[in-house]
């Protein structure tokens, strides 16, 4: 059994990845292979996060994640654990419904399914609901419980509140990914902090709550309602004004060591769990090699298919080489602290200035 006590503290300067889980043995074998390749490089995939379709509530609709029978889940979890990789199961629905419906679901099936997952070796969990945090801590005193980025934890007080509920770790609100002082303050609370690295959502997007709530209520994302809301609008905003790629709170692969040194964070979350092998593995490879792709857009697992739009990477090319030459990381480590207080293009025009220098012609 892998308890929170067995997770241990990372060695100085080490980087630990919590990568999306696509639940195929081909993928798991590749992760194991990458870990072997990088075992002396100070970077390892230590956990895979994800959930099973139609089994438990999660922040992804059932038609976007895989379904596995119990025996297949058991084999997968066992194989991962044999190679030192934990399964961090996501119970991260942004809304659990009415209290009456949740009680019925909990008593009739959900609690038993969670116990079964625990029995086969799942001892790490990511949640958004404080109620679920209570219930899981009561059930599993020694398991590792993490707060989802959906909960928007962005202050030390937020972290302390969740610690009091039983949380061991937190995925920070992505809006503070470039506010290094804020990150350091949260780290100082003693909670285990993780940063979602390849976050390309619109910075402070007003559709974010709808996006998670619709998915949490299992809206079928392959069907057209309200013009494929919010995915089409999300993509169209980005393609009409590609400066949004600069403003997005992505942490590039080449920045990981800087973040470890400057913030004390060792854990980074890499997202792509609703995508196939050929999308997931290249993104993970960039982060494990700590090397940026030529095009910044390549770090983002696309949602074009959900909105019926053109692939952003076919229209937009933002040179990561030019970003580095401009000293973007160093500058944003200072300027990022003021983003929450400023209005883009009114109080600050840095991102637009940078975009003009790093976008390839035609982007």
Buried (B, 14 or more C-beta within 10 A) or exposed (E): EBEBEEBEEBEEEBBBBBBBBBBBEEBBEBBBEBBEEBEEEBBBBBBBBBBBBEBBBBBBBBEBBBEBEEEBBBBBBEBBBEBEBBBBBBBBBBBBBEEEEBEEBBEEEBEEBBEBBBEBBBBBBBBBBBEBBEBBBEEBEEBBBBBBBBBBBBBBEBBBBBBEBBBBBBBBBBBBBBBBEBBBBBBEBEBBBBBBBBBBBBBEBEBBBBBBBBBBEBBEBEEEEEEBBBBBBBBBBBBEEBBBBBBBBBBBBBBBBBBBEBBEBBBBBBBBBBBEEEBBBEBBBBBBBBEBBEBBBBBBBBBBEBBEBEEBBEBBBBBBEBBBEBEBBEEBBEBBBEBEEEEBEEEBEBBBEBBEEBBEEEB
